[in-house]
């Protein structure tokens, strides 16, 4: 029997807030990074593990499953021996890419501000 996890925040949006709705989809320590990796052709689980070595296997698996359930990514299983599994961004997931891009730009700017000495 497969173990299923229930997210406490999945449908939590008491004030019908658009930001809360978005965070219910991409909120999670590694979800934006996972989306970014898949978009940049790190489509296999092992590639993602190498891309996010700080994430535990269980966390990575759970967040991939949540993204799949929410329709952000799709899991493709190839009928090969040994089996091969890849992940792909869905059309719905593509609508999130501008958000991920904005996060990347903002992060780079802030990282540069931190590394630049203040006068």
Secondary structure in CASP SS format (residue, H / E / C, confidence):
PFRMAT SS
TARGET T0000
AUTHOR 0000-0000-0000
METHOD secondary structure of the structure
MODEL  1
X C 1.00
X C 1.00
X C 1.00
X C 1.00
X C 1.00
X C 1.00
X C 1.00
X C 1.00
X C 1.00
X C 1.00
X C 1.00
X C 1.00
X C 1.00
X C 1.00
X C 1.00
X C 1.00
X C 1.00
X H 1.00
X H 1.00
X H 1.00
X H 1.00
X H 1.00
X H 1.00
X H 1.00
X H 1.00
X H 1.00
X C 1.00
X C 1.00
X C 1.00
X C 1.00
X H 1.00
X H 1.00
X H 1.00
X H 1.00
X H 1.00
X H 1.00
X H 1.00
X H 1.00
X H 1.00
X C 1.00
X C 1.00
X C 1.00
X C 1.00
X C 1.00
X H 1.00
X H 1.00
X H 1.00
X H 1.00
X H 1.00
X H 1.00
X H 1.00
X C 1.00
X C 1.00
X C 1.00
X C 1.00
X C 1.00
X H 1.00
X H 1.00
X H 1.00
X H 1.00
X H 1.00
X H 1.00
X H 1.00
X H 1.00
X H 1.00
X H 1.00
X H 1.00
X H 1.00
X H 1.00
X C 1.00
X C 1.00
X C 1.00
X E 1.00
X E 1.00
X E 1.00
X E 1.00
X E 1.00
X E 1.00
X C 1.00
X C 1.00
X C 1.00
X C 1.00
X C 1.00
X E 1.00
X E 1.00
X E 1.00
X E 1.00
X E 1.00
X E 1.00
X C 1.00
X H 1.00
X H 1.00
X H 1.00
X H 1.00
X C 1.00
X C 1.00
X H 1.00
X H 1.00
X H 1.00
X H 1.00
X H 1.00
X H 1.00
X H 1.00
X H 1.00
X H 1.00
X H 1.00
X H 1.00
X H 1.00
X H 1.00
X H 1.00
X H 1.00
X H 1.00
X H 1.00
X H 1.00
X H 1.00
X C 1.00
X C 1.00
X C 1.00
X C 1.00
END
